[in-house]
Amino acid sequence: MKGRGLVIRRDFPVEELWFETDAVSLDFTAVPQGKIRLKQPTRAVAKVTLSEAGVNQALKAALVEKRLKDIALPDGDRLSFTDLEIQLLGSDRVRIFAKARPGNGAIVPICAISNLKVQRRRQLVFEEVCCEKALVPEELQHISEVLSYNLIQALNSIVDVDRFNLDGVQLWLNRVEIQNKQLIFGGYAEIERFPRSG
């Protein structure tokens, strides 16, 4: 199956979604009861393509913004990030812009470049972070660099495919790459049963 211009949960625009399954064997004895059951598990491979604009729209979703607000730090302080924006640079690298507000302090701009990697086939992580100090006022460069690592930690906790698993469906990430201002995920799913609704 293949689809273009899709929106998942009203907040996550997808340029293109493609997936292919093994043979699907349905248990037709459940149909009279209004249920659809698999006779045996099936597997699927998938490719999901997001545009840079789509990635940035997804970053404004309430689900994401909630995870970037009022973060507890080890020293007991609180930290929030707003105005998050990502530029897709190619070679699996991204530039990240954000504004940080530590506790009740002043807003600190953040600008960093990072590599995107798949970790343990479960998580998308930002690695090898390099702060672009030249894009931050000199008097804020040190605190901006420190806070950028807090931002990366927060982002790394968000994109974990375990959060997207459904009842009876397990997901894995195989690869991530950036081409022509598009973020492309390759993945795999094992479907034991159709997810229950309600």
Backbone as CSV, one residue per row, in Angstrom:
resi,resn,N_x,N_y,N_z,CA_x,CA_y,CA_z,C_x,C_y,C_z
1,MET,0.841,-1.172,0.000,0.000,0.000,0.000,0.886,1.234,0.000
2,LYS,0.359,2.293,-0.560,1.131,3.525,-0.664,0.172,4.701,-0.526
3,GLY,0.583,5.703,0.235,-0.236,6.900,0.384,0.630,8.140,0.388
4,ARG,0.065,9.243,-0.069,0.782,10.521,-0.091,-0.061,11.590,0.588
5,GLY,0.613,12.564,1.208,-0.087,13.684,1.816,-0.995,13.272,2.965
6,LEU,-0.528,12.363,3.796,-1.324,11.871,4.918,-1.051,12.694,6.174
7,VAL,-2.004,12.692,7.091,-1.812,13.337,8.393,-2.209,12.315,9.454
8,ILE,-1.283,12.036,10.371,-1.515,11.060,11.426,-1.882,11.810,12.702
9,ARG,-2.973,11.450,13.306,-3.456,12.059,14.541,-3.528,13.580,14.466
10,ARG,-3.877,14.112,13.337,-4.106,15.538,13.093,-2.886,16.437,13.287
11,ASP,-1.759,15.889,13.732,-0.594,16.729,14.023,0.675,16.311,13.300
12,PHE,0.678,15.137,12.671,1.916,14.603,12.129,1.780,14.359,10.623
13,PRO,2.128,15.383,9.822,1.990,15.234,8.366,3.070,14.322,7.775
14,VAL,2.652,13.454,6.874,3.549,12.494,6.225,3.483,12.741,4.725
15,GLU,4.632,12.980,4.111,4.695,13.170,2.662,4.294,11.891,1.936
16,GLU,4.892,10.794,2.401,4.622,9.517,1.739,4.761,8.386,2.745
17,LEU,3.852,7.433,2.666,3.894,6.235,3.492,3.737,5.040,2.558
18,TRP,4.662,4.121,2.665,4.624,2.914,1.837,4.832,1.725,2.751
19,PHE,4.027,0.693,2.588,4.307,-0.539,3.315,3.850,-1.746,2.522
20,GLU,4.505,-2.859,2.805,4.221,-4.118,2.131,4.219,-5.209,3.186
21,THR,3.208,-6.075,3.148,3.107,-7.142,4.136,3.360,-8.504,3.515
22,ASP,3.636,-9.456,4.407,3.595,-10.859,3.995,2.140,-11.189,3.673
23,ALA,1.908,-12.401,3.280,0.526,-12.838,3.057,-0.256,-12.698,4.359
24,VAL,-1.474,-12.185,4.245,-2.335,-11.999,5.412,-3.403,-13.081,5.389
25,SER,-3.454,-13.850,6.461,-4.429,-14.935,6.560,-5.465,-14.567,7.613
26,LEU,-6.706,-14.300,7.163,-7.772,-13.883,8.067,-8.590,-15.069,8.549
27,ASP,-9.058,-14.969,9.791,-9.951,-15.956,10.378,-11.383,-15.481,10.134
28,PHE,-12.020,-16.035,9.108,-13.357,-15.564,8.727,-14.453,-16.020,9.692
29,THR,-14.129,-16.926,10.629,-15.150,-17.337,11.599,-15.486,-16.203,12.569
30,ALA,-14.609,-15.205,12.702,-14.853,-14.088,13.618,-15.670,-12.973,12.967
31,VAL,-15.787,-12.988,11.646,-16.476,-11.908,10.928,-17.945,-11.764,11.340
32,PRO,-18.706,-12.856,11.505,-20.115,-12.693,11.917,-20.275,-11.977,13.266
33,GLN,-19.244,-12.015,14.101,-19.285,-11.316,15.393,-18.767,-9.883,15.270
34,GLY,-18.484,-9.451,14.031,-17.997,-8.095,13.806,-16.529,-7.907,14.133
35,LYS,-15.762,-8.984,14.140,-14.335,-8.911,14.483,-13.496,-9.371,13.302
36,ILE,-12.299,-8.844,13.241,-11.345,-9.290,12.232,-10.147,-9.851,12.995
37,ARG,-9.839,-11.118,12.737,-8.717,-11.768,13.403,-7.768,-12.358,12.365
38,LEU,-6.495,-12.376,12.729,-5.486,-13.036,11.901,-5.381,-14.498,12.321
39,LYS,-5.242,-15.374,11.334,-4.997,-16.780,11.657,-3.576,-16.963,12.159
40,GLN,-2.672,-16.157,11.634,-1.270,-16.236,12.037,-0.658,-14.843,11.953
41,PRO,0.399,-14.573,12.731,1.046,-13.259,12.672,1.563,-12.958,11.265
42,THR,1.650,-11.705,10.956,2.202,-11.290,9.672,3.238,-10.197,9.909
43,ARG,4.076,-9.996,8.926,5.136,-8.990,9.033,4.973,-7.972,7.915
44,ALA,5.489,-6.771,8.181,5.422,-5.714,7.178,6.701,-4.894,7.208
45,VAL,7.114,-4.422,6.045,8.191,-3.439,5.962,7.551,-2.121,5.546
46,ALA,8.131,-1.023,6.034,7.517,0.274,5.761,8.588,1.320,5.504
47,LYS,8.196,2.331,4.743,9.047,3.492,4.504,8.154,4.721,4.706
48,VAL,8.620,5.636,5.550,7.869,6.850,5.856,8.745,8.040,5.501
49,THR,8.201,8.970,4.725,8.941,10.153,4.302,8.255,11.401,4.850
50,LEU,9.041,12.228,5.547,8.551,13.488,6.108,9.301,14.646,5.471
51,SER,8.611,15.717,5.147,9.286,16.917,4.648,9.802,17.715,5.841
52,GLU,10.710,18.647,5.587,11.206,19.518,6.650,10.045,20.296,7.281
53,ALA,9.145,20.813,6.450,7.977,21.539,6.970,7.109,20.621,7.820
54,GLY,6.953,19.374,7.394,6.158,18.413,8.152,6.783,18.075,9.494
55,VAL,8.113,17.939,9.521,8.819,17.683,10.778,8.565,18.839,11.736
56,ASN,8.694,20.069,11.236,8.512,21.234,12.105,7.064,21.403,12.547
57,GLN,6.120,21.013,11.719,4.721,21.042,12.147,4.500,20.018,13.267
58,ALA,5.090,18.841,13.124,4.958,17.808,14.153,5.570,18.256,15.477
59,LEU,6.641,19.050,15.420,7.287,19.534,16.642,6.405,20.514,17.418
60,LYS,5.378,21.051,16.760,4.446,21.964,17.421,3.240,21.234,18.015
61,ALA,3.183,19.929,17.826,2.068,19.143,18.365,2.087,19.188,19.889
62,ALA,0.916,19.184,20.489,0.794,19.243,21.954,1.567,18.112,22.618
63,LEU,1.543,16.932,22.009,2.254,15.773,22.542,3.749,16.044,22.684
64,VAL,4.339,16.725,21.690,5.773,17.033,21.719,6.044,18.202,22.658
65,GLU,5.262,19.278,22.532,5.487,20.460,23.376,5.390,20.124,24.862
66,LYS,4.483,19.223,25.200,4.319,18.814,26.595,5.605,18.199,27.148
67,ARG,6.305,17.430,26.304,7.535,16.759,26.751,8.723,17.714,26.863
68,LEU,8.573,18.938,26.321,9.673,19.909,26.352,9.425,21.034,27.352
69,LYS,8.367,20.912,28.144,8.044,21.958,29.120,8.213,21.443,30.530
70,ASP,8.715,22.325,31.375,8.832,22.056,32.808,9.600,20.763,33.083
71,ILE,10.791,20.661,32.493,11.650,19.484,32.659,12.419,19.634,33.969
72,ALA,12.416,18.595,34.779,13.160,18.613,36.045,14.630,18.310,35.774
73,LEU,15.503,19.155,36.315,16.949,18.949,36.184,17.491,18.296,37.458
74,PRO,18.657,17.635,37.376,19.199,16.945,38.559,19.404,17.865,39.765
75,ASP,19.680,19.159,39.518,19.915,20.081,40.637,18.609,20.642,41.224
76,GLY,17.473,20.164,40.719,16.182,20.619,41.247,15.560,21.763,40.468
77,ASP,16.327,22.404,39.583,15.770,23.477,38.763,14.826,22.904,37.714
78,ARG,14.071,23.791,37.076,13.147,23.415,36.003,13.595,24.095,34.717
79,LEU,13.243,23.504,33.591,13.684,24.014,32.299,12.604,23.750,31.262
80,SER,12.350,24.724,30.400,11.390,24.556,29.308,12.024,24.990,27.992
81,PHE,11.604,24.344,26.905,12.066,24.695,25.566,10.855,25.057,24.712
82,THR,10.997,26.114,23.913,9.928,26.529,23.003,10.541,26.851,21.642
83,ASP,9.675,27.126,20.674,10.083,27.554,19.334,11.105,26.614,18.701
84,LEU,10.898,25.322,18.894,11.817,24.326,18.336,11.642,24.258,16.830
85,GLU,12.761,24.286,16.119,12.747,24.182,14.660,13.951,23.367,14.225
86,ILE,13.743,22.539,13.220,14.828,21.690,12.715,15.012,21.929,11.225
87,GLN,16.265,22.086,10.823,16.617,22.150,9.405,17.285,20.829,9.038
88,LEU,16.834,20.207,7.954,17.422,18.968,7.475,18.580,19.316,6.551
89,LEU,19.798,18.942,6.943,21.000,19.377,6.230,21.541,18.355,5.241
90,GLY,21.130,17.127,5.309,21.736,16.083,4.484,22.831,15.386,5.256
91,SER,23.340,14.301,4.720,24.347,13.479,5.401,23.884,13.097,6.802
92,ASP,22.574,12.946,6.964,21.959,12.551,8.229,22.263,13.525,9.363
93,ARG,22.405,14.798,9.008,22.659,15.851,9.998,21.511,16.856,9.997
94,VAL,21.276,17.423,11.176,20.231,18.429,11.334,20.785,19.620,12.099
95,ARG,20.183,20.785,11.837,20.458,21.976,12.639,19.218,22.211,13.491
96,ILE,19.430,22.425,14.775,18.334,22.576,15.724,18.350,23.985,16.298
97,PHE,17.208,24.660,16.208,17.028,25.967,16.844,15.981,25.807,17.932
98,ALA,16.158,26.505,19.043,15.145,26.499,20.107,15.397,27.684,21.024
99,LYS,14.433,27.925,21.894,14.599,28.898,22.967,14.427,28.149,24.273
100,ALA,15.373,28.366,25.178,15.333,27.707,26.484,14.998,28.738,27.551
101,ARG,14.208,28.319,28.533,13.922,29.178,29.678,14.212,28.364,30.939
102,PRO,15.389,28.611,31.540,15.706,27.901,32.778,14.982,28.547,33.966
103,GLY,14.226,27.735,34.734,13.502,28.260,35.898,12.675,29.469,35.520
104,ASN,12.884,30.550,36.229,12.199,31.808,35.922,13.140,32.792,35.235
105,GLY,14.241,32.279,34.691,15.258,33.131,34.093,14.885,33.637,32.709
106,ALA,15.838,34.343,32.114,15.644,34.918,30.786,15.732,33.825,29.714
107,ILE,15.163,34.123,28.569,15.192,33.189,27.440,16.603,33.128,26.860
108,VAL,17.055,31.902,26.569,18.388,31.679,26.006,18.217,30.990,24.648
109,PRO,18.741,31.599,23.565,18.640,30.942,22.251,19.611,29.766,22.148
110,ILE,19.187,28.751,21.407,20.021,27.565,21.196,20.127,27.311,19.702
111,CYS,21.322,27.002,19.254,21.550,26.581,17.870,22.635,25.512,17.892
112,ALA,22.309,24.340,17.370,23.259,23.226,17.383,23.076,22.370,16.136
113,ILE,24.139,21.679,15.782,24.096,20.704,14.687,24.309,19.329,15.305
114,SER,23.568,18.350,14.796,23.648,17.006,15.347,23.462,15.986,14.236
115,ASN,23.988,14.792,14.459,23.734,13.653,13.581,22.508,12.906,14.094
116,LEU,21.728,12.346,13.185,20.589,11.498,13.535,20.983,10.041,13.341
117,LYS,20.692,9.220,14.324,21.023,7.792,14.249,19.870,6.972,14.799
118,VAL,19.824,5.712,14.413,18.894,4.762,15.002,19.673,3.961,16.038
119,GLN,19.105,3.866,17.240,19.766,3.145,18.320,18.938,1.925,18.713
120,ARG,19.563,0.769,18.714,18.933,-0.505,19.103,17.618,-0.769,18.376
121,ARG,17.465,-0.207,17.176,16.272,-0.386,16.339,14.996,0.079,17.031
122,ARG,15.124,0.807,18.135,13.968,1.227,18.903,13.846,2.737,18.998
123,GLN,14.957,3.452,18.823,14.954,4.861,19.167,15.723,5.687,18.137
124,LEU,15.178,6.868,17.848,15.873,7.841,17.015,16.617,8.773,17.964
125,VAL,17.944,8.907,17.779,18.737,9.724,18.701,19.549,10.777,17.952
126,PHE,19.752,11.870,18.647,20.616,12.950,18.170,21.975,12.736,18.822
127,GLU,23.029,12.617,18.002,24.377,12.335,18.499,25.365,13.347,17.940
128,GLU,26.563,13.366,18.554,27.663,14.217,18.093,27.199,15.661,17.927
129,VAL,26.686,16.203,19.006,26.130,17.555,19.009,27.256,18.587,19.002
130,CYS,27.102,19.568,18.138,28.066,20.668,18.036,27.291,21.981,18.086
131,CYS,27.549,22.787,19.092,26.844,24.064,19.240,27.407,25.083,18.257
132,GLU,26.524,25.838,17.635,26.935,26.902,16.716,26.905,28.224,17.477
133,LYS,27.985,28.472,18.179,28.046,29.634,19.062,27.955,30.952,18.304
134,ALA,28.416,30.981,17.081,28.408,32.229,16.308,26.997,32.769,16.092
135,LEU,25.994,31.906,16.218,24.609,32.330,16.017,23.919,32.712,17.324
136,VAL,24.687,32.755,18.417,24.152,33.091,19.745,24.927,34.297,20.267
137,PRO,24.257,35.267,20.918,24.987,36.406,21.487,26.114,35.928,22.408
138,GLU,27.240,36.619,22.336,28.452,36.182,23.032,28.230,35.945,24.521
139,GLU,27.475,36.821,25.170,27.285,36.696,26.624,26.420,35.484,27.003
140,LEU,25.744,34.882,26.024,24.886,33.722,26.298,25.453,32.412,25.747
141,GLN,26.624,32.482,25.130,27.152,31.297,24.445,27.397,30.121,25.381
142,HIS,27.965,30.372,26.552,28.266,29.262,27.467,26.984,28.598,27.964
143,ILE,26.034,29.379,28.457,24.787,28.797,28.966,24.002,28.142,27.833
144,SER,24.066,28.700,26.631,23.380,28.115,25.481,23.942,26.726,25.179
145,GLU,25.261,26.603,25.254,25.897,25.304,24.995,25.458,24.277,26.032
146,VAL,25.444,24.675,27.303,25.025,23.762,28.375,23.574,23.334,28.168
147,LEU,22.701,24.303,27.878,21.279,24.004,27.732,20.978,23.192,26.470
148,SER,21.840,23.320,25.451,21.615,22.537,24.232,21.719,21.045,24.519
149,TYR,22.583,20.655,25.461,22.695,19.238,25.802,21.455,18.760,26.556
150,ASN,20.858,19.647,27.364,19.586,19.304,28.009,18.489,19.110,26.964
151,LEU,18.486,19.970,25.941,17.501,19.843,24.868,17.667,18.506,24.138
152,ILE,18.903,18.145,23.830,19.161,16.883,23.130,18.682,15.700,23.964
153,GLN,18.922,15.741,25.283,18.435,14.664,26.155,16.919,14.562,26.086
154,ALA,16.242,15.709,26.111,14.776,15.709,26.040,14.295,15.154,24.705
155,LEU,14.936,15.583,23.608,14.539,15.093,22.286,14.777,13.593,22.155
156,ASN,15.886,13.119,22.708,16.194,11.696,22.612,15.194,10.828,23.370
157,SER,14.502,11.405,24.334,13.511,10.630,25.079,12.158,10.592,24.366
158,ILE,11.980,11.429,23.334,10.680,11.532,22.668,10.480,10.460,21.603
159,VAL,11.454,10.287,20.698,11.249,9.398,19.551,11.731,7.991,19.880
160,ASP,10.871,7.265,20.575,11.110,5.882,20.945,9.926,5.088,20.398
161,VAL,10.190,4.129,19.515,9.075,3.436,18.860,8.219,2.645,19.834
162,ASP,8.723,2.342,21.025,7.883,1.672,22.014,6.647,2.508,22.338
163,ARG,6.760,3.820,22.212,5.615,4.704,22.467,4.537,4.559,21.388
164,PHE,4.914,4.057,20.217,3.981,3.955,19.102,3.450,2.541,18.887
165,ASN,3.946,1.586,19.682,3.432,0.222,19.560,1.948,0.203,19.914
166,LEU,1.206,-0.576,19.179,-0.217,-0.761,19.441,-0.431,-2.152,19.997
167,ASP,-1.597,-2.394,20.557,-1.943,-3.714,21.050,-1.812,-4.730,19.911
168,GLY,-0.885,-5.679,20.054,-0.715,-6.707,19.042,0.221,-6.339,17.907
169,VAL,0.819,-5.127,17.946,1.711,-4.682,16.876,3.027,-4.196,17.494
170,GLN,4.138,-4.772,17.034,5.470,-4.348,17.475,6.179,-3.662,16.316
171,LEU,6.843,-2.533,16.606,7.525,-1.751,15.569,9.028,-1.712,15.821
172,TRP,9.796,-1.619,14.722,11.244,-1.462,14.790,11.676,-0.459,13.731
173,LEU,12.721,0.299,14.037,13.334,1.197,13.053,14.559,0.507,12.469
174,ASN,14.671,0.473,11.164,15.861,-0.100,10.532,16.873,0.968,10.163
175,ARG,16.365,2.111,9.669,17.300,3.147,9.211,16.609,4.499,9.210
176,VAL,17.437,5.527,9.204,16.958,6.892,9.026,17.971,7.589,8.126
177,GLU,17.462,8.387,7.195,18.364,9.151,6.329,17.688,10.449,5.916
178,ILE,18.521,11.391,5.523,18.025,12.690,5.064,18.463,12.869,3.625
179,GLN,17.472,13.115,2.756,17.747,13.351,1.338,16.824,14.456,0.850
180,ASN,17.392,15.430,0.154,16.594,16.489,-0.477,15.583,17.122,0.476
181,LYS,16.040,17.500,1.677,15.186,18.152,2.676,14.025,17.261,3.112
182,GLN,14.233,15.945,3.042,13.225,15.005,3.519,13.865,14.033,4.509
183,LEU,13.112,13.694,5.534,13.538,12.739,6.539,12.854,11.406,6.214
184,ILE,13.662,10.374,5.987,13.131,9.089,5.522,13.443,8.010,6.560
185,PHE,12.374,7.340,7.013,12.510,6.242,7.962,12.210,4.932,7.249
186,GLY,13.005,3.919,7.531,12.699,2.575,7.087,12.434,1.745,8.326
187,GLY,11.387,0.936,8.302,11.050,0.186,9.499,10.421,-1.145,9.197
188,TYR,10.039,-1.799,10.269,9.542,-3.165,10.205,8.478,-3.305,11.287
189,ALA,7.447,-4.062,11.022,6.400,-4.305,12.016,6.048,-5.782,12.035
190,GLU,5.712,-6.276,13.207,5.188,-7.628,13.350,3.793,-7.489,13.941
191,ILE,2.809,-8.034,13.238,1.410,-7.859,13.613,0.851,-9.214,14.045
192,GLU,0.560,-9.332,15.327,-0.014,-10.568,15.854,-1.528,-10.556,15.757
193,ARG,-2.101,-9.386,15.951,-3.549,-9.225,15.878,-3.846,-7.773,15.587
194,PHE,-5.026,-7.506,15.105,-5.427,-6.118,14.868,-5.632,-5.447,16.220
195,PRO,-5.162,-4.203,16.366,-5.341,-3.505,17.649,-6.820,-3.383,18.006
196,ARG,-7.092,-3.544,19.295,-8.466,-3.352,19.768,-8.741,-1.863,19.887
197,SER,-9.942,-1.466,19.567,-10.300,-0.048,19.723,-11.097,0.110,21.000
198,GLY,-11.028,1.367,21.565,-11.783,1.656,22.768,-11.122,1.016,23.891
